[in-house]
Amino acid sequence: MGVLVALTAGLVFWITGWALGIGSFDSFLVTIALVVGALAARAVGPFLKQQLGGE
């Protein structure tokens, strides 16, 4: 779910940035960064939960 939220927020930023004159590629890089960050958090989450003593 978090990845979908990051993708949606990134695409909103991409369209808004493009409309305001920021380069479309630069705005798209922000979208990619958000999605990659969400995927990394999802991948590392179970390991961190185990290391911190969660169930």
N, CA, C and O atoms as a CHARMM CRD file, in Angstrom:
* protein
*
  220
    1    1 MET  N      0.82800  -1.19100   0.00000 PROA 1      0.00000
    2    1 MET  CA     0.00000   0.00000   0.00000 PROA 1      0.00000
    3    1 MET  C      0.87400   1.25700   0.00000 PROA 1      0.00000
    4    1 MET  O      0.56100   2.24300  -0.66800 PROA 1      0.00000
    5    2 GLY  N      1.96100   1.20800   0.75000 PROA 2      0.00000
    6    2 GLY  CA     2.84500   2.37200   0.81600 PROA 2      0.00000
    7    2 GLY  C      3.49100   2.70200  -0.51800 PROA 2      0.00000
    8    2 GLY  O      3.72100   3.86900  -0.83600 PROA 2      0.00000
    9    3 VAL  N      3.78200   1.66400  -1.29800 PROA 3      0.00000
   10    3 VAL  CA     4.38800   1.88500  -2.61100 PROA 3      0.00000
   11    3 VAL  C      3.38600   2.57400  -3.53600 PROA 3      0.00000
   12    3 VAL  O      3.75200   3.45400  -4.31500 PROA 3      0.00000
   13    4 LEU  N      2.13600   2.17200  -3.44500 PROA 4      0.00000
   14    4 LEU  CA     1.09300   2.79900  -4.26100 PROA 4      0.00000
   15    4 LEU  C      0.89400   4.26900  -3.88500 PROA 4      0.00000
   16    4 LEU  O      0.69400   5.11700  -4.75500 PROA 4      0.00000
   17    5 VAL  N      0.94900   4.56200  -2.59200 PROA 5      0.00000
   18    5 VAL  CA     0.82900   5.95000  -2.13200 PROA 5      0.00000
   19    5 VAL  C      2.02200   6.76900  -2.61800 PROA 5      0.00000
   20    5 VAL  O      1.85600   7.90600  -3.06100 PROA 5      0.00000
   21    6 ALA  N      3.21700   6.19900  -2.53700 PROA 6      0.00000
   22    6 ALA  CA     4.40900   6.90300  -3.01600 PROA 6      0.00000
   23    6 ALA  C      4.33600   7.14500  -4.51500 PROA 6      0.00000
   24    6 ALA  O      4.72100   8.21200  -4.99200 PROA 6      0.00000
   25    7 LEU  N      3.84400   6.15900  -5.26100 PROA 7      0.00000
   26    7 LEU  CA     3.70600   6.32100  -6.70100 PROA 7      0.00000
   27    7 LEU  C      2.69700   7.41000  -7.04400 PROA 7      0.00000
   28    7 LEU  O      2.93600   8.23100  -7.92900 PROA 7      0.00000
   29    8 THR  N      1.57400   7.41300  -6.34200 PROA 8      0.00000
   30    8 THR  CA     0.54800   8.42400  -6.59400 PROA 8      0.00000
   31    8 THR  C      1.06100   9.82400  -6.26300 PROA 8      0.00000
   32    8 THR  O      0.87300  10.75900  -7.04100 PROA 8      0.00000
   33    9 ALA  N      1.70600   9.96200  -5.11300 PROA 9      0.00000
   34    9 ALA  CA     2.25300  11.26700  -4.72700 PROA 9      0.00000
   35    9 ALA  C      3.32800  11.72100  -5.71600 PROA 9      0.00000
   36    9 ALA  O      3.39900  12.90000  -6.06000 PROA 9      0.00000
   37   10 GLY  N      4.14700  10.80100  -6.16300 PROA 10     0.00000
   38   10 GLY  CA     5.17800  11.13900  -7.13600 PROA 10     0.00000
   39   10 GLY  C      4.60700  11.57700  -8.46700 PROA 10     0.00000
   40   10 GLY  O      5.10600  12.51900  -9.08200 PROA 10     0.00000
   41   11 LEU  N      3.56000  10.89600  -8.91700 PROA 11     0.00000
   42   11 LEU  CA     2.95000  11.28400 -10.18600 PROA 11     0.00000
   43   11 LEU  C      2.24700  12.62900 -10.08400 PROA 11     0.00000
   44   11 LEU  O      2.24600  13.40600 -11.03900 PROA 11     0.00000
   45   12 VAL  N      1.65200  12.90400  -8.93400 PROA 12     0.00000
   46   12 VAL  CA     1.05000  14.23200  -8.72600 PROA 12     0.00000
   47   12 VAL  C      2.14400  15.30000  -8.77700 PROA 12     0.00000
   48   12 VAL  O      1.96000  16.35000  -9.39300 PROA 12     0.00000
   49   13 PHE  N      3.27400  15.03400  -8.13400 PROA 13     0.00000
   50   13 PHE  CA     4.39300  15.98200  -8.17600 PROA 13     0.00000
   51   13 PHE  C      4.91000  16.14300  -9.59900 PROA 13     0.00000
   52   13 PHE  O      5.23900  17.25200 -10.02200 PROA 13     0.00000
   53   14 TRP  N      4.98200  15.03900 -10.33700 PROA 14     0.00000
   54   14 TRP  CA     5.47700  15.08200 -11.70900 PROA 14     0.00000
   55   14 TRP  C      4.59400  15.98200 -12.57800 PROA 14     0.00000
   56   14 TRP  O      5.10500  16.82800 -13.31200 PROA 14     0.00000
   57   15 ILE  N      3.28700  15.80700 -12.50100 PROA 15     0.00000
   58   15 ILE  CA     2.37600  16.61900 -13.30800 PROA 15     0.00000
   59   15 ILE  C      2.42500  18.08100 -12.86500 PROA 15     0.00000
   60   15 ILE  O      2.43300  18.98500 -13.70100 PROA 15     0.00000
   61   16 THR  N      2.45700  18.31300 -11.55000 PROA 16     0.00000
   62   16 THR  CA     2.51200  19.68100 -11.04800 PROA 16     0.00000
   63   16 THR  C      3.82500  20.35700 -11.42500 PROA 16     0.00000
   64   16 THR  O      3.83000  21.51200 -11.85100 PROA 16     0.00000
   65   17 GLY  N      4.91800  19.65600 -11.27300 PROA 17     0.00000
   66   17 GLY  CA     6.21500  20.22000 -11.64300 PROA 17     0.00000
   67   17 GLY  C      6.31100  20.52200 -13.11900 PROA 17     0.00000
   68   17 GLY  O      6.87900  21.53800 -13.51900 PROA 17     0.00000
   69   18 TRP  N      5.76300  19.65000 -13.91900 PROA 18     0.00000
   70   18 TRP  CA     5.77700  19.85400 -15.36300 PROA 18     0.00000
   71   18 TRP  C      4.94300  21.08400 -15.72600 PROA 18     0.00000
   72   18 TRP  O      5.32800  21.85800 -16.60200 PROA 18     0.00000
   73   19 ALA  N      3.81200  21.26400 -15.05800 PROA 19     0.00000
   74   19 ALA  CA     2.95600  22.41500 -15.32600 PROA 19     0.00000
   75   19 ALA  C      3.60200  23.72200 -14.87500 PROA 19     0.00000
   76   19 ALA  O      3.35400  24.77200 -15.46800 PROA 19     0.00000
   77   20 LEU  N      4.42200  23.66700 -13.83500 PROA 20     0.00000
   78   20 LEU  CA     5.05100  24.87500 -13.31100 PROA 20     0.00000
   79   20 LEU  C      6.38900  25.19800 -13.97300 PROA 20     0.00000
   80   20 LEU  O      7.03900  26.17600 -13.60600 PROA 20     0.00000
   81   21 GLY  N      6.79600  24.40000 -14.92500 PROA 21     0.00000
   82   21 GLY  CA     8.00100  24.72000 -15.67500 PROA 21     0.00000
   83   21 GLY  C      9.24700  23.97100 -15.25500 PROA 21     0.00000
   84   21 GLY  O     10.31500  24.18300 -15.82900 PROA 21     0.00000
   85   22 ILE  N      9.13500  23.09700 -14.26400 PROA 22     0.00000
   86   22 ILE  CA    10.26800  22.23400 -13.91800 PROA 22     0.00000
   87   22 ILE  C     10.35200  21.18600 -15.01600 PROA 22     0.00000
   88   22 ILE  O      9.32500  20.74600 -15.53400 PROA 22     0.00000
   89   23 GLY  N     11.54400  20.78900 -15.36900 PROA 23     0.00000
   90   23 GLY  CA    11.68200  19.80900 -16.43800 PROA 23     0.00000
   91   23 GLY  C     10.93800  18.52400 -16.12100 PROA 23     0.00000
   92   23 GLY  O     10.90800  18.07700 -14.97400 PROA 23     0.00000
   93   24 SER  N     10.34400  17.94200 -17.13500 PROA 24     0.00000
   94   24 SER  CA     9.55900  16.72900 -16.90000 PROA 24     0.00000
   95   24 SER  C     10.44000  15.58500 -16.42200 PROA 24     0.00000
   96   24 SER  O     10.01200  14.78300 -15.59100 PROA 24     0.00000
   97   25 PHE  N     11.66000  15.49600 -16.93000 PROA 25     0.00000
   98   25 PHE  CA    12.57100  14.43000 -16.49600 PROA 25     0.00000
   99   25 PHE  C     12.98500  14.62500 -15.05100 PROA 25     0.00000
  100   25 PHE  O     13.06000  13.65500 -14.29600 PROA 25     0.00000
  101   26 ASP  N     13.25500  15.85600 -14.65000 PROA 26     0.00000
  102   26 ASP  CA    13.63200  16.14000 -13.26800 PROA 26     0.00000
  103   26 ASP  C     12.50000  15.79800 -12.30700 PROA 26     0.00000
  104   26 ASP  O     12.73700  15.23600 -11.23800 PROA 26     0.00000
  105   27 SER  N     11.28900  16.13000 -12.68000 PROA 27     0.00000
  106   27 SER  CA    10.14800  15.79700 -11.84200 PROA 27     0.00000
  107   27 SER  C      9.92900  14.29100 -11.78400 PROA 27     0.00000
  108   27 SER  O      9.54100  13.75500 -10.74600 PROA 27     0.00000
  109   28 PHE  N     10.17500  13.61500 -12.89200 PROA 28     0.00000
  110   28 PHE  CA    10.01500  12.16500 -12.90900 PROA 28     0.00000
  111   28 PHE  C     11.06000  11.48300 -12.02800 PROA 28     0.00000
  112   28 PHE  O     10.78700  10.43600 -11.44100 PROA 28     0.00000
  113   29 LEU  N     12.25100  12.06700 -11.93200 PROA 29     0.00000
  114   29 LEU  CA    13.27400  11.50800 -11.05300 PROA 29     0.00000
  115   29 LEU  C     12.83100  11.54700  -9.58900 PROA 29     0.00000
  116   29 LEU  O     13.17400  10.64900  -8.82000 PROA 29     0.00000
  117   30 VAL  N     12.08600  12.55900  -9.20100 PROA 30     0.00000
  118   30 VAL  CA    11.53400  12.61400  -7.84400 PROA 30     0.00000
  119   30 VAL  C     10.56000  11.46100  -7.63800 PROA 30     0.00000
  120   30 VAL  O     10.55000  10.83700  -6.57600 PROA 30     0.00000
  121   31 THR  N      9.74100  11.17500  -8.64700 PROA 31     0.00000
  122   31 THR  CA     8.80400  10.05400  -8.56900 PROA 31     0.00000
  123   31 THR  C      9.55600   8.73700  -8.40500 PROA 31     0.00000
  124   31 THR  O      9.18800   7.90700  -7.57400 PROA 31     0.00000
  125   32 ILE  N     10.59700   8.54800  -9.18700 PROA 32     0.00000
  126   32 ILE  CA    11.39900   7.33000  -9.09000 PROA 32     0.00000
  127   32 ILE  C     12.03700   7.21700  -7.71300 PROA 32     0.00000
  128   32 ILE  O     12.05500   6.13300  -7.12900 PROA 32     0.00000
  129   33 ALA  N     12.55900   8.32000  -7.18500 PROA 33     0.00000
  130   33 ALA  CA    13.18000   8.29800  -5.86300 PROA 33     0.00000
  131   33 ALA  C     12.17500   7.91900  -4.77600 PROA 33     0.00000
  132   33 ALA  O     12.50300   7.15600  -3.86700 PROA 33     0.00000
  133   34 LEU  N     10.95900   8.44500  -4.86300 PROA 34     0.00000
  134   34 LEU  CA     9.92800   8.10400  -3.88000 PROA 34     0.00000
  135   34 LEU  C      9.57200   6.62600  -3.94400 PROA 34     0.00000
  136   34 LEU  O      9.44200   5.97700  -2.90700 PROA 34     0.00000
  137   35 VAL  N      9.41500   6.09600  -5.13100 PROA 35     0.00000
  138   35 VAL  CA     9.03100   4.68400  -5.27500 PROA 35     0.00000
  139   35 VAL  C     10.16300   3.76300  -4.82100 PROA 35     0.00000
  140   35 VAL  O      9.91400   2.76900  -4.13800 PROA 35     0.00000
  141   36 VAL  N     11.38900   4.08100  -5.18800 PROA 36     0.00000
  142   36 VAL  CA    12.52300   3.26000  -4.76400 PROA 36     0.00000
  143   36 VAL  C     12.68000   3.31100  -3.24000 PROA 36     0.00000
  144   36 VAL  O     12.98000   2.29400  -2.61500 PROA 36     0.00000
  145   37 GLY  N     12.48000   4.48000  -2.64500 PROA 37     0.00000
  146   37 GLY  CA    12.53700   4.58600  -1.19200 PROA 37     0.00000
  147   37 GLY  C     11.45500   3.76800  -0.51100 PROA 37     0.00000
  148   37 GLY  O     11.70600   3.13300   0.51400 PROA 37     0.00000
  149   38 ALA  N     10.24700   3.77900  -1.07400 PROA 38     0.00000
  150   38 ALA  CA     9.15200   2.98400  -0.50200 PROA 38     0.00000
  151   38 ALA  C      9.43200   1.49300  -0.64800 PROA 38     0.00000
  152   38 ALA  O      9.14500   0.71900   0.26600 PROA 38     0.00000
  153   39 LEU  N      9.98300   1.08500  -1.77400 PROA 39     0.00000
  154   39 LEU  CA    10.32400  -0.32700  -1.96400 PROA 39     0.00000
  155   39 LEU  C     11.44200  -0.76300  -1.02000 PROA 39     0.00000
  156   39 LEU  O     11.41100  -1.87500  -0.49300 PROA 39     0.00000
  157   40 ALA  N     12.42000   0.10100  -0.80800 PROA 40     0.00000
  158   40 ALA  CA    13.51100  -0.22800   0.11900 PROA 40     0.00000
  159   40 ALA  C     12.99200  -0.34300   1.54900 PROA 40     0.00000
  160   40 ALA  O     13.39900  -1.23800   2.28800 PROA 40     0.00000
  161   41 ALA  N     12.10200   0.55300   1.93700 PROA 41     0.00000
  162   41 ALA  CA    11.52900   0.48400   3.28000 PROA 41     0.00000
  163   41 ALA  C     10.71700  -0.78800   3.45900 PROA 41     0.00000
  164   41 ALA  O     10.74500  -1.40300   4.52500 PROA 41     0.00000
  165   42 ARG  N      9.99400  -1.18500   2.41300 PROA 42     0.00000
  166   42 ARG  CA     9.20000  -2.41500   2.48400 PROA 42     0.00000
  167   42 ARG  C     10.09500  -3.64700   2.57000 PROA 42     0.00000
  168   42 ARG  O      9.75700  -4.61000   3.25900 PROA 42     0.00000
  169   43 ALA  N     11.23200  -3.62600   1.87900 PROA 43     0.00000
  170   43 ALA  CA    12.14100  -4.76600   1.88700 PROA 43     0.00000
  171   43 ALA  C     12.90000  -4.88500   3.20400 PROA 43     0.00000
  172   43 ALA  O     13.14900  -5.99700   3.66900 PROA 43     0.00000
  173   44 VAL  N     13.26800  -3.77000   3.80800 PROA 44     0.00000
  174   44 VAL  CA    14.08900  -3.78300   5.02000 PROA 44     0.00000
  175   44 VAL  C     13.22900  -3.84800   6.28600 PROA 44     0.00000
  176   44 VAL  O     13.73000  -4.18900   7.35800 PROA 44     0.00000
  177   45 GLY  N     11.94700  -3.52400   6.16900 PROA 45     0.00000
  178   45 GLY  CA    11.04900  -3.48400   7.32300 PROA 45     0.00000
  179   45 GLY  C     11.02900  -4.74600   8.16900 PROA 45     0.00000
  180   45 GLY  O     11.19300  -4.65100   9.38600 PROA 45     0.00000
  181   46 PRO  N     10.83200  -5.93700   7.57800 PROA 46     0.00000
  182   46 PRO  CA    10.80500  -7.15200   8.40100 PROA 46     0.00000
  183   46 PRO  C     12.12700  -7.42200   9.13300 PROA 46     0.00000
  184   46 PRO  O     12.12200  -7.90000  10.26700 PROA 46     0.00000
  185   47 PHE  N     13.24200  -7.11900   8.49300 PROA 47     0.00000
  186   47 PHE  CA    14.53900  -7.31700   9.14400 PROA 47     0.00000
  187   47 PHE  C     14.68300  -6.40000  10.34600 PROA 47     0.00000
  188   47 PHE  O     15.11400  -6.83500  11.41400 PROA 47     0.00000
  189   48 LEU  N     14.32600  -5.13900  10.17800 PROA 48     0.00000
  190   48 LEU  CA    14.42200  -4.19800  11.29800 PROA 48     0.00000
  191   48 LEU  C     13.46700  -4.57000  12.43700 PROA 48     0.00000
  192   48 LEU  O     13.80900  -4.43300  13.61200 PROA 48     0.00000
  193   49 LYS  N     12.28800  -5.03500  12.08300 PROA 49     0.00000
  194   49 LYS  CA    11.32700  -5.44500  13.10300 PROA 49     0.00000
  195   49 LYS  C     11.88000  -6.62200  13.90600 PROA 49     0.00000
  196   49 LYS  O     11.72200  -6.66800  15.12600 PROA 49     0.00000
  197   50 GLN  N     12.52400  -7.56800  13.23300 PROA 50     0.00000
  198   50 GLN  CA    13.10700  -8.71500  13.92200 PROA 50     0.00000
  199   50 GLN  C     14.27700  -8.27600  14.79700 PROA 50     0.00000
  200   50 GLN  O     14.41600  -8.76300  15.91900 PROA 50     0.00000
  201   51 GLN  N     15.10600  -7.38300  14.31800 PROA 51     0.00000
  202   51 GLN  CA    16.26700  -6.94600  15.06800 PROA 51     0.00000
  203   51 GLN  C     15.88300  -6.12200  16.29500 PROA 51     0.00000
  204   51 GLN  O     16.59300  -6.13200  17.30000 PROA 51     0.00000
  205   52 LEU  N     14.76800  -5.41600  16.21300 PROA 52     0.00000
  206   52 LEU  CA    14.33600  -4.59000  17.32700 PROA 52     0.00000
  207   52 LEU  C     13.45700  -5.34600  18.31500 PROA 52     0.00000
  208   52 LEU  O     12.96200  -4.76200  19.27900 PROA 52     0.00000
  209   53 GLY  N     13.26100  -6.63100  18.08100 PROA 53     0.00000
  210   53 GLY  CA    12.53100  -7.44700  19.03600 PROA 53     0.00000
  211   53 GLY  C     11.04400  -7.48900  18.82500 PROA 53     0.00000
  212   53 GLY  O     10.31000  -7.89400  19.72700 PROA 53     0.00000
  213   54 GLY  N     10.57300  -7.08700  17.67000 PROA 54     0.00000
  214   54 GLY  CA     9.14600  -7.16200  17.38000 PROA 54     0.00000
  215   54 GLY  C      8.74200  -8.58700  17.07700 PROA 54     0.00000
  216   54 GLY  O      9.59000  -9.47400  16.97800 PROA 54     0.00000
  217   55 GLU  N      7.46800  -8.80600  16.93100 PROA 55     0.00000
  218   55 GLU  CA     6.98800 -10.17200  16.66700 PROA 55     0.00000
  219   55 GLU  C      6.96700 -10.48100  15.21400 PROA 55     0.00000
  220   55 GLU  O      6.59000 -11.58600  14.82400 PROA 55     0.00000
